[in-house]
Amino acid sequence: MNANLPNKIGFGRISRRRFLRRSPPFLAVFTFAACSQTAPKSSPHLYSDAHLGTSPKSLSPTPTCGDSGLSTPAQTPGPFYSANSPQRQSLLEADTAGSRLIVTGQVLTTDCVPLANSLIDVWQTDAQGRYDNTGNKLRGHQFTDVKGRYWLETIVPGLYPGRTRHLHIKVQAPNRPVLTTQLYLPEEPLNESDFLFQPELIMAIQDTADGKQARFDFVL
Ligand SMILES: [Fe+2]
């Protein structure tokens, strides 16, 4: 399943304090959903000044940078973030079930300058709406390449009480604060009733022969 993945190289370390310093505070209102699960423990992430040197799959640049000077909106991380996710571009494992979802895009400044070596950290539920809070299933982080590009292979997240389908993501360019946000799918029946949903965070999605191909650019 990983035959199309770009190559990976090693990275140095980033301090957990630096990574988490600018994360938005947890919103108490979020605890109503699926809070019977235990919040995972945290540990340091990896980071580097080295670049990936990879060539993510074909991108169709549709950046919103430069249009308004606006950056990607922040959203709550919710209670299920874990800072010790593995470095990987595919979250799929041998027992991962669900509809395959490829997400690509760039990390850019508001002036459309690509931000290389940006951390992209993703966590989401499985197809049944469950977070893995004891392991790292459907959790992973990677770094953008020299053109600020990322490539993520995962599945369409499931539903859990009170929420529409969503991916959780933290994005941090070198020497910049962390953006914590969530991404949504278009035309989801529960989008309109979801208390966190924002149309600005909808991914552009196309159906493909083996799943869905999504695009989202982060503007910092
Ligand atoms: Fe969530």
Residues whose N, C-alpha, C, O or C-beta is under 5 A from the ligand:
A	BS01	LIG	G78
